[in-house]
Amino acid sequence: MSLLSDLINLDLSDSTDKIIAEYIWIGGNGMDVRSKARTLPGPESDPSKLPKWNYDGSSTNQAPNEDSEIIIYPQAIYKDPFRRGNHILVMCDAYSPHGDPISTNKRHHAANIFNHADVIEEEPWFGIEQEYTLLQKDVKWPIGWPIGGYPGPQGPYYCGTGADKAFGRDIVDAHYKACLYAGINISGTNGEVMPGQWEFQVGPTVGVAAGDQVWVARYILERITEIAGVVLSFDPKPVHGDWNGAGAHTNYSTKSMRSDGGFDVIRKAIGKLEKRHKEHMAAYGEGNERRLTGKNETADFDNFNWGVANRGASVRVGRETEKADKGYFEDRRPSSNMDPYVVTSMIAETTIIWQPESSEL
């Protein structure tokens, strides 16, 4: 094992200028992160200069067997915390051989929204709180829980410390440092209310970069849990009953919201979100209705509400924002398995571009 470890950590810089690029993309079920590696002649920091590549879409449920080739376009580059050196991770999106985005390519539509002149002018900032659950590999039950049984009630686990309260901290800390190394703007981590559940935050990020960074952070976490022999779950309600679910609360502001008098802009934006509540809920993650029950710090799936400092609301505004009369708000509806490209672009489109009909006002 010592020789294997030495080879995995082998520094290639003294023997070759070539680097390894790990191309990452999203598979057919919308949450299956795929990747494969290729050798490049030297270091590169501009994704537009990287070669496009292809993969077998019939093996990812994205193309028929008789016409299976899908092309991936490099979109963002990050340092590789696993291979290190000049090696890179490359976030890609997927297209047909004719250059059309495939149906599961949510990044393409998001980029169009964020390239809209009105959206560019407002410079939307996002901070995404990604919750997740760590499961025991063979039984798919949260780590730290007795197999087939339950731990003590929720209460001591949120931001808890100790062997009987915090389960998986080594994975969390490894992920934190790996994301910082990669160049992801990860801004923090914490233990969550349900034991075995954790959260990391990405942001502030601007526009489509929010989706890129969350997806690469998810990929890095998948790789670390793979090494640790632990299963990573983004299920919004991994354990039925009086246990907190897992969400991806999305903090959001525009230039107008961050400016003096921005609280009035926030209120108008929240009013728009209320009018399109059903459309947003349909796009905010699979199985989210199991999480949004009106209990366990959630709002009801079917009914929109908002409030200041209210963690049981669909949208929460912080006390500091109210006091300063400007700032940001938090959309608490997205589930842990949401697509960040979909959620961020939809919030921007609804609050900046969309204009309700006079009958909806």
SULRAGI-V950124 format. One record per run of one state. SS is the DSSP state (2 for helix, 1 for strand, 0 for the rest). FROM is the first residue (numbers start at 1). LEN is the number of residues. Records with the same first field share a line. If there is no record, write none. Layout:
SS = FROM-LEN, FROM-LEN
This chain:
0 = 1-1, 9-10, 27-6, 41-6, 50-3, 60-5, 68-1, 80-8, 96-5, 102-4, 115-2, 123-2, 137-5, 143-26, 183-3, 192-5, 207-2, 229-1, 234-13, 254-1, 259-3, 276-1, 284-4, 291-2, 294-6, 301-5, 309-6, 318-1, 325-4, 332-3, 336-4, 354-4, 361-1
2 = 2-7, 47-3, 57-3, 65-3, 106-9, 117-6, 169-14, 209-20, 255-4, 262-14, 277-7, 288-3, 319-6, 340-14, 358-3
1 = 19-8, 33-8, 53-4, 69-11, 88-8, 101-1, 125-12, 142-1, 186-6, 197-10, 230-4, 247-7, 293-1, 300-1, 306-3, 315-3, 329-3, 335-1
